[in-house]
Amino acid sequence: MASPSAVQSLKRHSVPLAVFAVVAVVVLVVPPIVLTEATTRTYALTAAILILALGSAFPYAALVALGTLPLCYAGVASFAAPRPAADEPHPFSVWAALRHAVAGLAYVSGSAAVGAVGMGAQIGLSSDLSAMPAGFRPSFLHLGGVFVAGVFVSLQLWRYETPLGELAPRTVLGTVALGVLIALSPGVAFWVFNGF
């Protein structure tokens, strides 16, 4: 049985570890499946897609990371690990702001990366999806962002020391709002890449 300190450590690091794992699995596993080969060419194409996606998403990621600092300042929600008593007023610090901004930048960028690989997979699988009516074809670009956002929201709410039903509504809504901003990242990156 895991010790309480091990569970606390897992809770504290669950979101960055999970987001990193999702990005790593998608980047390493999806391209060879779609292109049916795990070659240098496959990963070079993936790297090119990631560079374009991250470059296009960076302004949005920076805007989200810095623009949501008031939520962190007010103690409503944060991209970083919450304090146990996050629903009570607590002192705001430069360290808390820096952790929030860095985590936000990483999660929004990770969402853009997963969405970009998803879009590449959709292009590679277009012949397999052609039998499906256009209105029912999934947008892997947007599904990637929604998946990363879902991982963030669910694990971030798990990190609180309070059961979900007892969390303050403002904390739940603030965390969901941060998740929505993460989910929008691939779409925004695609929009920026296409020149608005």
N, C-alpha and C positions, 0 to 999 in steps of 0.2 A: 504494500500500500504506500502511495506517495506521501511524503511528509508535507505538513502545511506550508513550509517555506518553499518546497518544490512547486506546489500548486500556485502559490503567490508569484513565484518567478515565471511560471508558465503563463499565468494571466497577464502579467506585466508585459511580456514579450510576445504574446499570442498574435497581435495584429501585424507587427512588422514581419514576424516569421511566416505567417500565413500568406501575406501579400507577396513577400519575396518568393515563397514556394510556388504560388500560383503563376507568377511571372516566369520563373525558371522552368516550370513544367511546360507551360504553353510555348515558350521560346524553344525549348529543347526537343519537345515531343511532337507538337502539331506540324511543323514544316516537313519533317521526314514522312509523316503519315500522308499529308496532302500530296507531296511531290514524289512519293513512293521511293525515296532514296535518301539516305543520311550521308550526304557528301559535303565536301567543302563548298561547292556551288550552292547547295541548299542553304547552308548557314550564312554564306555571303549574301544571298538574297534576303534572308531574314535580318541580317545586320543592317542592310541598306534600308529596309522597311522601318526598322526600329530607330535608326538615326533620323529619318524623315519624320516619323511620328513624334519622337521626343523633342526634336527641334521645333515642330509645329505646336506641340502642347506646352512647351516651357513657359511662354508668356501667360497662358491661362493658369498653369500650375502655380506660378509665382503670385498671380493675382488672387487665387483662391487661398494660398498659404498665408499671405499677408492680409488679405481682405477679411478673413474670418477671425483675425486676432481679437476683435471685440467680443466674440463669443467666449473665447478663452479668458479674456480680461474680466468678463462678467461672471465667470464660473459656470456658464451654461453647458458648454461642450468643448471638446478639444480633440485634435488629431492624435495628440500624445496620450500616454497612459494617464487615466484620471486618478485623482487622489481619492482615498477612501471616502472622505467627506466632501465630495465634489459638489453636492447640492447645498452646501453651506458656504457662506462667504469665506474666502481664504485669500491670503496676500498674493498679489500678482507679482511675478518677478521676471527679470530679463531672461533667466534660464527657462522658465515656463513658456515664454513667448518664442524663444529660439527652438525649443523642442517641438512646439506646435507647428511652427513654420517649416522646419525641416521634415517632420513627419507628413505634413500636408503636401509639400512638394514631392516627396517620394511616393505617396499613395496616388496622387493625381497622375504623376508620370507613369507609375505602374499600370494604372487603368488604361492610359493611352497606349502603352506598349501591348497590353493584352488585346485591346480593341484592334490595333493595327495588324497584329498577327491573325486575328479573327477575320479581318477584311481580306488579308492575303489568302487565307484558307478558303474564304467564300469565292474568291476569284478562281482559285485552283479547283474548287469543287463545282463550279457553275454548271458543267455538263451533267453532273449527278443530280443537281437540284432542278434541272430544267423541266422535269416531269411534274413538278409541284406548281400549282397556280402562283403567279407572281405575288399576289396579296398574302400568301401564306408562307413564303420563303423567309426564313429567319435572317435578320441582319446581324451577322456575327460581329460586326463593328460595335454595335450597341450592346449586344449580349455580353461581350467581353467587359465593357464598362459596368454594366449592371451586376455582373458576377463579382467583380472586385469590390464594388460598393456594398453588395450583400455580405461579403466576407468581413469587410470593415465594420459595418453597422452591427452585425450579430456578435462579433468578437469584442468590439468596443463596449457594447452594453453588458457583455459577460464580465468584463474587467471590473465593473463596479462591485463594491462589496454588498450591494443591496439587491434583493430579488427584483426582477423586472417590474412586477406589479407594484412595488413600493418605491420605485424611482420617481423623482419629480417629473411631471409631464414635460417641463421645459428642457430637461436633460435628454429625454427620449427624442423629442422633436428636434432639438439642436443637433443631436447625433445623426438623426435621419437626414436633416438638411445638409450636413457635411457629406453624408453618403450620396445624396443626390448630386452634389457638386462633383464628386468622384465619378459617378456614373456618366455625367455629361462630357467628361474629358475626351474620349475617343471621337465623339461627334464634333466637338470644338476643334480638335486637332485636324480632323478631316476638312472642316470648314476653312481653317486658316491655311492649310496646305493648298486648297483650291483657290486661294486668293480672295476669300470672303465671298 
